[in-house]
């Protein structure tokens, strides 16, 4: 089943449910800050597990105590879709469990 790009209005509405996330260009994005490098690396590993489970992957950037995420749907021409919001919501839950801000 093809995945349809979301309209700008749909994206703006859905972002209200994901504090700290933004729409940057053609991607949903967020940076989390954690207490240490080890905590940030652990969050990256848990995100990778969820991405494999969903078969939908974001770009992850591991910093000293930060994790940057950027996601869009390649099969929809690089647009933002409902799949991206589903992944972002799952990441939000993981980040909260890891104590990320």
C-alpha positions in Angstrom: 0.0 0.0 0.0 1.5 3.4 -1.0 2.1 6.0 1.7 0.8 9.4 0.9 2.6 12.7 1.8 0.9 14.8 4.4 -0.2 18.3 3.7 1.5 21.2 5.5 -1.7 21.6 7.6 -1.7 18.0 8.6 1.9 18.2 9.6 1.4 21.3 11.7 -1.6 19.7 13.4 0.2 16.5 14.2 3.3 18.3 15.5 1.2 19.7 18.3 1.2 16.1 19.7 5.0 15.9 19.6 6.6 18.5 21.9 10.1 19.5 20.7 9.7 18.1 17.2 9.7 20.4 14.2 9.3 20.3 10.5 12.6 21.3 8.9 12.6 21.2 5.1 11.3 17.8 4.1 11.8 16.1 7.5 10.6 15.8 11.0 13.4 16.6 13.4 14.3 16.7 17.1 17.4 16.8 19.2 17.4 15.2 22.7 19.9 16.0 25.5 20.8 13.3 27.9 23.0 13.1 31.0 26.0 11.4 29.4 27.5 10.0 26.3 26.7 6.5 27.4 23.0 7.5 28.0 22.9 9.0 24.5 24.4 5.9 22.9 21.9 3.7 24.8 19.0 5.8 23.4 20.4 5.4 19.9 20.5 1.6 20.3 16.9 1.5 21.4 15.8 3.8 18.6 17.6 1.4 16.1 15.6 -1.5 17.5 12.3 0.2 17.0 13.3 1.3 13.5 14.1 -2.2 12.6 10.8 -3.4 14.1 8.9 -0.8 12.0 11.1 -1.2 8.9 11.3 2.6 8.8 14.5 4.4 9.6 15.6 7.9 10.5 18.9 9.6 10.3 20.5 9.5 13.7 23.3 11.8 14.9 25.1 10.8 18.2 26.9 13.7 20.0 28.6 13.7 23.3 25.3 13.8 25.2 22.8 14.5 22.4 20.9 12.5 19.9 19.6 14.2 16.7 16.9 12.6 14.7 15.6 13.5 11.2 13.0 11.4 9.4 11.0 11.3 6.2 9.6 8.6 3.9 11.8 7.7 0.9 9.0 5.7 -0.7 6.9 8.9 -0.8 9.5 10.9 -2.6 11.2 12.1 0.6 8.0 13.7 2.0 6.7 13.5 5.5 4.0 10.9 6.0 2.0 9.2 8.8 4.8 6.6 9.1 7.2 9.4 10.2 4.8 10.5 12.9 4.4 7.0 14.1 8.1 6.6 14.4 8.5 10.0 16.0 5.9 9.1 18.6 7.7 5.8 19.4 11.0 7.7 19.7 9.4 10.2 22.0 8.3 7.4 24.4 11.8 5.9 24.4 13.5 9.2 25.0 11.2 9.9 27.9 12.0 6.5 29.4 15.8 7.4 29.0 15.3 10.7 30.8 16.1 12.7 27.7 15.1 16.3 27.5 
